[in-house]
Amino acid sequence: MKSKPEPAAAAPTTDAVAQALSDTAVETLKSLSSLSLPMPSLAQLQNDYVQQATSLWNQSMQQFQALGSAALDKTTAPPAPSPVLGDRRFAAPDWAENPASAFTAQLYLLNSRTLLGLADQLQGDEKVKQRIRFAVQQWVDAASPSNYLALNPEAQRKALETQGESISQGLQHLWHDIQQGHVSQTDESLFEVGRNVATSEGSVVFENELFQLLEYKPLTATVHERPMLFVPPCINKYYILDLQPDNSLIRYTVAQGHRVFVMSWRNADESLSTVTWDQYIEEAVIRAIEVTRDITRAEQINTLGFCIGGTLLATALAVLAARGEKPAASVTLLTSLLDFTDTGILDLFIDEAMVRVRERSIGAESPNGGGLLKGSELASTFSFLRPNDLVWNYVVGNYLKGETPPPFDLLYWNSDSTNLPGPMYCWYLRHTYLENRLMKPRDLTVCSQPLDLSLIDTPAYIYASREDHIVPWESAYRSTQVLKGKKRFVLGASGHIAGVINPPAKKKRSHWVGGSTAVPASAEAWFAKAKEHPGSWWTDWALWLASHAGRQVAAPKAAGSRRHPVIEPAPGRYVKQKV
């Protein structure tokens, strides 16, 4: 590495971490004490609960009586099944046909609505309210009777039908997942990076301690003179952009006649535990820009950043702009944040006390001058943002029913987590999510340069996903007010990943394009005049990108250059490193 962070004047001991944790607990208790529940609201909730619980009990007793009568008198018709519960966790007929199970599920749903209603009626600090609601939602989801064998009639029936084989298989799945350290969301044994995911043909043409640079083999006889550099998120592996040939954004871009380079981040280990944000900018993103220009001999290149990759890319371009360099002919930001005013559900986890704990445990202030944010921790956090879909669904299927989850390339990628250097992560956490200083001109110094994102005046294509719970689309839209070049904002349907990975051939979903070239100050004003178009946003982006890619030239016959020869075939070693 070119540089190491300077040691602190007095490295804090573990007592400092303990003090930070104590501070967190005290601040939490103070916040809770500031909340109140209006008595009229509480009374109304209590009254509604008693009425609904009484009705549910009477209805269930009638069913039990009818069931008893039918058992004693064969001429008596059996009771009608309970009404549809309206929750997919209880969609199997077993729940409605068994009065006890139906009552359990209906009582659980009633209790869930009441507890969440109580959380919603709290008055006080909005962030504390949202945290309590999130905690209640986590508890409610975990307490579902569908998650427990003794209360799940569908799992019980399967155990009887298989003579206990489903339980035996479920225990094997549980032991396997304990050993691998996470709940299996797909059959991971069916996938292998470089064999049936991340298969686009290419070569590693550069590497250092932070990343490998991949160059992809052209699929056309000619290519645009300006190459394309992808900066994927460092919190995940790059091959979300190259899962399968038919849903690969990398392959699609190559097929459009672009010479494509992609950064493949190294999965951080102890040797990288002191690496900083500045090093990720200088020795990774800026270095990738330099090598791409050097190999292609292009004065300017097109660039794309996805999620935190977009934040890294914009920071690097602003640093270069401060140095008087403008290497990018265009910049594309996919579900990225530059203005962190509203970070959605992730804001629940971040406050001053939490950041201090991180800084003193794995940041530059830690006893060792650094540490690692484990990929498994990040993966668990993101999974519990949607626990019923990404946690409990698989607990029931894998362990209670003994089922092997079906193969799904995206979920395989989702489980292939990555570590991050602690100092780099802590800088990002404090200066973006907590303090939102990145978008304030000259408020931060990065790589010895006063940072000003408004210096990025290159044309920008900014994409957001409408149902994104990680990067709210309105927040992604705020990048249009930060960057000063000509901008095009496009909104896609679906979420953070599915909205981005939406190839045209699938003819799925839709996207919205502004009614004019202007980008108003507010996202709401933009959407009011936007027009919805069927299908993928990729075709819109391809047309835009071609207009900034320059003339057509003969495609290169080989990857790399004399100064940067091929090191190994894509996808390279770094992407195969496990946490």
C-alpha positions in Angstrom: 0.0 0.0 0.0 1.2 3.5 -0.6 0.4 4.8 2.9 -0.8 3.8 6.3 -2.9 5.8 8.7 -1.0 7.7 11.2 -1.2 6.2 14.7 -3.3 8.0 17.2 -1.6 9.9 19.9 -2.9 7.6 22.5 -4.5 4.4 21.3 -7.7 3.8 23.3 -8.0 0.6 25.3 -11.0 -1.7 25.5 -12.2 0.5 28.3 -12.9 3.2 25.7 -15.1 0.7 23.8 -16.9 -0.2 27.0 -17.5 3.4 27.7 -18.9 4.0 24.2 -21.3 1.1 24.7 -22.3 2.5 28.1 -22.9 5.9 26.5 -25.1 4.2 23.9 -27.2 2.5 26.6 -27.7 5.7 28.5 -28.7 7.7 25.4 -31.1 4.9 24.5 -32.8 5.0 27.9 -33.0 8.8 27.8 -34.7 8.6 24.4 -37.2 6.0 25.6 -38.1 8.1 28.6 -39.0 11.0 26.3 -41.8 8.9 24.5 -45.4 8.9 25.6 -48.6 7.1 24.6 -51.8 9.3 24.6 -54.4 7.7 26.9 -57.3 8.1 24.4 -55.2 6.2 21.8 -54.4 3.5 24.3 -58.0 3.2 25.4 -59.1 2.9 21.8 -56.6 0.2 21.1 -57.6 -1.7 24.2 -61.3 -1.5 23.2 -60.7 -2.7 19.7 -58.5 -5.5 20.9 -61.1 -6.8 23.4 -63.9 -6.7 20.8 -61.8 -8.5 18.1 -60.4 -11.1 20.5 -63.9 -11.8 21.9 -65.3 -12.2 18.3 -62.4 -14.5 17.4 -62.8 -16.6 20.5 -66.6 -17.0 19.9 -66.0 -17.9 16.3 -63.4 -20.5 17.2 -65.6 -22.1 20.0 -68.4 -22.5 17.4 -66.0 -24.3 15.1 -64.8 -26.6 17.9 -68.3 -27.4 18.9 -69.3 -28.2 15.3 -66.2 -30.3 14.9 -67.2 -32.3 18.1 -70.7 -32.8 16.9 -69.5 -34.1 13.6 -67.2 -36.5 15.3 -70.1 -37.9 17.5 -72.8 -37.9 14.8 -71.6 -39.0 11.4 -74.7 -37.4 9.8 -73.7 -34.0 11.0 -71.8 -32.0 8.3 -68.2 -31.0 9.3 -67.6 -27.3 10.1 -66.6 -25.0 7.3 -62.9 -24.1 7.2 -61.9 -20.9 8.8 -61.9 -17.9 6.6 -58.8 -17.1 4.5 -56.2 -15.5 6.8 -54.8 -13.1 4.2 -51.2 -13.8 5.0 -49.0 -16.0 2.9 -47.3 -17.5 5.9 -50.7 -19.2 6.6 -51.7 -19.8 3.0 -51.5 -23.6 3.2 -55.0 -25.3 3.6 -53.7 -27.0 6.8 -54.1 -23.7 8.7 -57.7 -23.1 7.7 -58.8 -26.7 8.1 -57.5 -27.1 11.6 -59.6 -24.9 14.0 -56.8 -24.8 16.6 -54.2 -23.7 14.1 -56.6 -21.2 12.6 -57.2 -19.7 16.0 -53.5 -19.6 16.7 -52.8 -17.8 13.5 -55.7 -15.4 13.8 -54.8 -14.5 17.4 -51.2 -14.0 16.3 -52.2 -11.6 13.6 -54.5 -9.7 16.0 -51.7 -9.4 18.5 -49.3 -8.3 15.8 -51.7 -5.5 14.6 -52.2 -4.3 18.2 -48.5 -4.2 19.1 -47.6 -2.3 15.9 -50.6 0.0 16.5 -49.1 0.8 19.9 -45.8 1.6 18.4 -47.4 3.8 15.8 -49.3 5.8 18.5 -46.2 6.7 20.4 -45.4 10.4 20.6 -41.9 11.8 20.8 -38.7 11.8 18.8 -39.4 10.4 15.3 -36.2 8.4 15.0 -36.8 6.7 18.4 -40.3 5.9 17.4 -39.2 4.3 14.2 -36.6 2.3 16.0 -39.2 1.0 18.4 -41.5 0.1 15.6 -38.6 -1.7 13.8 -37.9 -3.7 17.0 -41.5 -4.6 17.5 -41.7 -5.7 13.8 -38.7 -7.9 14.3 -40.2 -9.5 17.4 -43.6 -9.9 15.8 -42.1 -11.6 12.7 -40.0 -14.0 14.9 -43.0 -14.9 17.0 -45.1 -16.1 14.1 -46.5 -19.6 14.8 -45.4 -20.7 11.3 -41.8 -20.5 12.5 -42.2 -23.3 15.1 -42.8 -27.0 14.4 -45.1 -27.5 17.4 -47.5 -24.8 15.9 -47.1 -25.3 12.2 -49.7 -27.8 10.9 -48.2 -27.8 7.4 -44.8 -28.9 8.7 -46.4 -31.5 11.0 -48.3 -33.0 8.1 -45.2 -33.3 6.0 -43.4 -35.0 8.9 -46.1 -37.6 9.1 -46.3 -38.1 5.3 -42.5 -38.6 5.1 -42.3 -40.7 8.3 -40.0 -38.2 9.9 -37.7 -37.8 7.0 -38.5 -34.1 6.6 -37.4 -33.5 10.2 -34.2 -35.5 9.7 -33.5 -33.5 6.5 -34.3 -30.3 8.3 -31.8 -31.0 11.1 -29.1 -31.7 8.5 -29.8 -28.4 6.8 -29.7 -26.7 10.2 -26.3 -28.2 11.0 -25.0 -27.3 7.5 -26.0 -23.7 8.0 -24.5 -23.5 11.5 -21.2 -24.6 10.0 -21.3 -22.2 7.1 -22.5 -19.3 9.3 -25.7 -18.2 7.6 -29.1 -19.4 6.6 -29.1 -20.9 3.1 -31.3 -18.9 0.7 -30.5 -21.1 -2.3 -28.8 -24.3 -3.0 -25.3 -22.9 -3.0 -23.7 -26.2 -4.1 -25.1 -25.6 -7.6 -23.2 -22.4 -8.3 -19.5 -21.7 -8.8 -18.0 -18.3 -9.7 -16.5 -18.5 -13.1 -18.3 -21.7 -14.0 -22.0 -20.7 -14.1 -22.0 -17.2 -12.7 -19.6 -14.4 -13.7 -18.9 -16.1 -17.0 -18.5 -13.2 -19.4 -15.1 -13.7 -21.2 -12.4 -11.4 -20.1 -9.0 -11.0 -18.5 -7.4 -9.5 -15.4 -5.2 -6.7 -16.6 -4.2 -5.1 -13.4 -4.2 -5.8 -9.7 -3.0 -4.3 -6.4 -3.9 -5.0 -2.8 -7.4 -3.5 -3.1 -8.8 -4.6 -6.4 -8.3 -6.4 -9.8 -9.2 -4.7 -13.0 -11.1 -6.9 -15.5 -11.2 -6.2 -19.2 -13.9 -7.9 -21.2 -13.5 -9.4 -24.7 -15.4 -7.4 -27.3 -18.5 -9.0 -28.9 -18.5 -6.6 -31.9 -16.0 -5.9 -34.7 -15.8 -2.3 -33.7 -16.1 -0.5 -30.4 -16.6 3.1 -29.2 -13.4 5.0 -28.8 -14.1 5.9 -25.2 -14.0 2.8 -22.9 -16.4 2.1 -20.0 -15.3 1.6 -16.4 -17.7 0.0 -13.9 -17.2 0.7 -10.2 -19.4 -1.9 -8.4 -20.2 -1.8 -4.6 -17.3 -2.9 -2.4 -19.8 -4.3 0.1 -20.7 -7.0 -2.4 -19.0 -9.0 -5.2 -19.0 -7.4 -8.6 -20.8 -10.3 -10.4 -24.2 -9.0 -9.5 -23.6 -7.2 -12.8 -22.7 -10.5 -14.5 -24.8 -13.3 -13.1 -25.9 -15.1 -16.2 -25.4 -14.2 -19.9 -29.1 -13.3 -20.3 -29.2 -10.9 -17.3 -25.6 -9.5 -17.3 -25.4 -5.7 -17.5 -21.7 -6.2 -18.3 -22.3 -8.5 -21.2 -25.1 -6.2 -22.5 -22.8 -3.2 -22.4 -20.1 -5.1 -24.3 -22.7 -6.2 -26.8 -23.6 -2.5 -27.4 -20.1 -2.0 -28.7 -18.3 -0.7 -25.6 -14.8 -1.7 -24.4 -15.7 -2.6 -20.8 -13.5 -2.6 -17.7 -14.8 -3.6 -14.3 -13.3 -3.3 -10.8 -13.3 -6.5 -8.7 -12.8 -5.6 -5.1 -10.6 -7.7 -2.8 -12.4 -9.3 0.1 -10.7 -7.6 3.0 -8.6 -9.6 5.4 -6.4 -8.7 8.4 -3.8 -7.4 6.1 -6.2 -4.6 5.0 -7.6 -3.9 8.4 -6.1 -0.4 8.6 -7.0 0.8 5.1 -8.8 4.1 4.9 -11.4 5.8 2.7 -8.7 7.9 1.1 -6.9 4.8 0.1 -10.0 3.3 -1.5 -10.3 6.6 -3.5 -6.6 7.1 -4.5 -5.3 3.5 -4.8 -8.5 1.9 -6.1 -11.0 4.1 -8.0 -8.5 6.7 -9.2 -6.0 4.0 -10.0 -8.6 2.1 -12.0 -9.4 5.2 -14.0 -5.7 5.8 -14.7 -5.1 2.2 -15.8 -8.2 2.1 -18.1 -7.0 5.3 -19.8 -3.5 4.0 -20.1 -4.5 0.7 -21.7 -6.9 2.2 -24.1 -4.9 5.5 -24.7 -8.2 7.3 -24.2 -8.1 10.9 -23.0 -11.6 10.4 -21.4 -13.6 7.4 -20.4 -17.2 6.7 -19.5 -17.8 5.7 -15.9 -20.5 3.9 -13.9 -21.0 3.4 -10.2 -23.5 1.1 -8.5 -24.7 1.7 -4.9 -21.7 2.7 -2.7 -19.6 2.3 -5.9 -21.4 5.4 -7.1 -20.4 7.3 -4.0 -16.8 6.2 -4.4 -16.8 7.1 -8.0 -18.2 10.6 -7.5 -15.7 11.2 -4.6 -12.8 10.1 -6.9 -14.0 12.4 -9.8 -14.4 15.3 -7.4 -10.8 14.7 -6.1 -9.5 14.6 -9.7 -11.5 17.8 -10.5 -9.9 19.6 -7.6 -6.6 18.6 -9.2 -7.7 20.1 -12.5 -8.3 16.7 -14.1 -11.5 15.7 -16.0 -11.0 12.1 -17.1 -14.7 11.2 -17.3 -16.8 11.9 -20.4 -19.9 10.8 -18.6 -20.9 9.3 -15.2 -23.7 6.9 -14.5 -25.0 6.4 -11.0 -27.2 3.4 -10.2 -29.1 3.5 -6.9 -26.4 5.7 -5.3 -26.4 8.3 -2.6 -24.5 11.6 -2.7 -26.9 13.5 -0.4 -27.6 11.4 2.7 -30.4 13.6 4.1 -32.8 10.7 4.0 -31.3 7.2 4.1 -34.5 5.3 4.6 -34.7 2.4 7.0 -30.9 2.2 7.4 -31.1 5.5 9.3 -32.6 3.6 12.2 -29.2 2.0 13.0 -27.0 5.0 12.9 -26.4 7.7 15.6 -23.4 9.3 17.3 -23.1 6.7 20.0 -23.3 3.8 17.5 -20.6 5.4 15.3 -18.4 6.0 18.3 -18.6 2.3 19.2 -17.6 1.3 15.7 -14.7 3.8 15.6 -13.3 2.6 18.9 -13.7 -1.1 18.0 -12.7 -1.4 14.3 -11.9 2.1 13.3 -8.6 4.1 13.4 -9.2 4.8 17.1 -9.3 1.1 18.0 -6.5 -0.4 20.0 -5.0 -2.0 16.9 -5.6 1.0 14.7 -8.2 -0.8 12.7 -10.2 -4.0 12.3 -12.7 -5.6 9.9 -16.4 -5.2 9.4 -17.4 -8.8 8.8 -19.4 -9.5 5.7 -21.6 -11.9 7.6 -22.7 -9.0 9.8 -23.6 -6.8 6.8 -25.5 -9.7 5.2 -27.5 -10.3 8.4 -28.4 -6.7 8.7 -29.7 -6.5 5.1 -31.6 -9.7 5.5 -33.4 -8.6 8.6 -34.6 -5.5 6.8 -37.0 -8.0 5.2 -37.0 -10.8 7.7 -40.1 -12.7 6.5 -38.7 -12.8 2.9 -35.0 -13.4 3.6 -34.9 -15.1 7.0 -38.0 -16.8 8.4 -39.2 -18.0 5.0 -36.0 -20.1 4.8 -36.1 -21.2 8.4 -39.5 -22.7 7.8 -38.6 -24.3 4.4 -35.1 -25.5 5.2 -35.5 -26.7 8.8 -39.2 -27.4 9.6 -40.1 -28.9 6.2 -36.6 -30.2 5.3 -36.7 -28.6 1.8 -33.7 -27.6 -0.2 -34.2 -24.1 -1.4 -34.4 -23.8 -5.2 -31.4 -22.6 -7.2 -31.3 -18.8 -7.7 -28.3 -17.0 -8.9 -29.1 -13.7 -7.3 -29.6 -15.3 -3.8 -26.3 -17.1 -4.3 -24.6 -13.8 -4.9 -26.4 -12.3 -1.9 -24.9 -15.0 0.4 -21.4 -14.5 -1.0 -20.6 -11.7 1.4 -17.5 -9.5 1.8 -15.5 -7.9 4.6 -14.6 -4.2 4.8 -11.7 -2.4 6.4 -12.8 -0.9 9.6 -11.3 2.6 9.2 -12.7 2.9 5.7 -16.1 1.8 6.8 -16.1 4.1 9.9 -15.2 7.2 7.8 -18.0 6.4 5.4 -20.4 5.9 8.2 -19.6 9.1 10.0 -19.2 11.5 7.1 -22.1 10.3 5.0 -24.9 8.5 6.9 -24.4 10.4 10.2 -23.2 13.9 9.3 -24.1 14.1 5.6 -21.0 16.1 4.8 -20.1 14.6 1.4 -22.4 16.9 -0.5 -21.4 20.1 1.3 -18.8 21.9 -0.9 -15.3 21.9 0.6 -16.5 20.6 4.0 -14.4 17.5 3.8 -10.8 16.8 2.7 -10.2 13.6 0.7 -6.8 12.7 -0.6 -5.5 16.1 0.5 -8.1 17.9 -1.7 -11.1 20.0 -0.4 -14.0 17.9 -1.7 -16.6 19.6 -3.9 -18.9 17.4 -5.8 -20.3 20.3 -7.7 -17.0 20.4 -9.6 -18.3 17.3 -11.5 -19.8 18.9 -14.5 -19.7 15.9 -16.8 -23.0 14.6 -18.2 -24.7 12.3 -15.7 -27.3 9.5 -16.0 -28.9 8.9 -12.6 -31.0 5.8 -12.0 -33.1 4.9 -9.0 -35.5 2.1 -8.2 -39.0 3.0 -7.0 -39.4 0.3 -4.3 -35.7 0.5 -3.1 -35.6 0.2 0.7 -31.9 0.7 0.9 -31.5 3.8 -1.3 -34.9 5.6 -1.4 -35.5 6.9 -4.9 -36.2 10.4 -3.7 -32.8 10.4 -2.0 -31.1 9.2 -5.2 -32.9 11.9 -7.1 -31.1 14.5 -4.9 -27.9 13.8 -6.8 -29.4 15.8 -9.6 -29.0 18.9 -7.4 -25.5 18.1 -6.3 -23.9 17.5 -9.7 -23.7 20.4 -12.1 -23.4 18.9 -15.5 -26.3 18.0 -17.8 -28.4 15.3 -16.1 -30.9 12.6 -17.1 -32.9 11.0 -14.3 -34.7 7.7 -14.8 -36.8 5.8 -12.3 -37.2 2.0 -12.6 -39.8 -0.3 -11.0 -39.0 -2.8 -8.3 -36.2 -2.7 -5.7 -32.5 -2.1 -5.1 -31.3 -5.1 -7.1 -34.2 -6.4 -9.2 -34.8 -2.9 -10.5 -31.2 -2.6 -11.8 -30.8 -6.2 -13.1 -33.7 -6.0 -15.6 -32.6 -7.0 -19.1 -34.7 -5.9 -22.0 -35.3 -9.4 -23.4 -37.3 -10.3 -20.3 -39.8 -7.6 -21.0 -40.5 -7.1 -17.3 -41.4 -4.1 -15.2 -41.3 -0.5 -16.4 -39.4 2.7 -16.0 -40.3 6.4 -15.9 -38.5 9.2 -17.9 -38.9 12.9 -17.2 -41.2 14.9 -19.5 -38.4 17.3 -20.4 -34.6 17.6 -20.1 -35.0 19.8 -17.0 -34.6 18.3 -13.5 -36.7 20.2 -11.0 -35.6 20.6 -7.4 -37.9 18.0 -5.9 -38.5 14.4 -6.8 -42.2 14.9 -6.5 -42.2 17.6 -9.1 -40.2 15.4 -11.5 -42.5 12.4 -11.0 -45.6 14.5 -11.6 -44.5 15.1 -15.2 -42.6 11.8 -15.8 -44.0 9.3 -18.3 -44.0 5.5 -17.7 -42.6 3.2 -20.4 -42.9 -0.6 -20.4 -39.8 -2.7 -20.1 -36.2 -2.2 -19.0 -34.4 1.1 -18.6 -31.3 -0.5 -20.1 -32.3 0.5 -23.7 -32.8 4.1 -22.6 -29.3 4.1 -20.9 -27.7 2.4 -24.0 -28.9 5.2 -26.3 -27.7 7.9 -23.8 -24.3 6.2 -23.3 -23.7 5.9 -27.0 -24.0 9.6 -27.4 -21.1 10.1 -25.1 -18.9 7.2 -26.2 -17.3 8.7 -29.3 -16.7 7.3 -32.8 -16.4 3.6 -33.7 -12.8 2.1 -33.9 -11.6 -1.4 -34.5 -12.0 -3.7 -31.5 -8.7 -4.7 -29.8 -7.4 -8.1 -30.7 -6.0 -8.7 -27.2 -6.7 -7.5 -23.7 -4.4 -5.3 -21.7 -1.3 -3.6 -23.1 2.5 -3.9 -22.9 2.6 -2.1 -19.6 -0.4 -4.0 -18.3 -0.3 -7.5 -19.6 -2.9 -10.1 -18.9 -2.5 -11.6 -15.4 -5.2 -14.3 -15.5 -8.6 -15.0 -17.0 -11.7 -13.3 -15.6 -13.3 -13.4 -13.1 -9.9 -13.5 -11.4 -8.8 -14.6 -7.9 -10.2 -11.8 -5.8 -13.8 -12.4 -6.4 -13.4 -16.1 -5.4 -12.1 -15.2 -1.9 -14.6 -16.1 0.8 -15.1 -14.3 4.1 
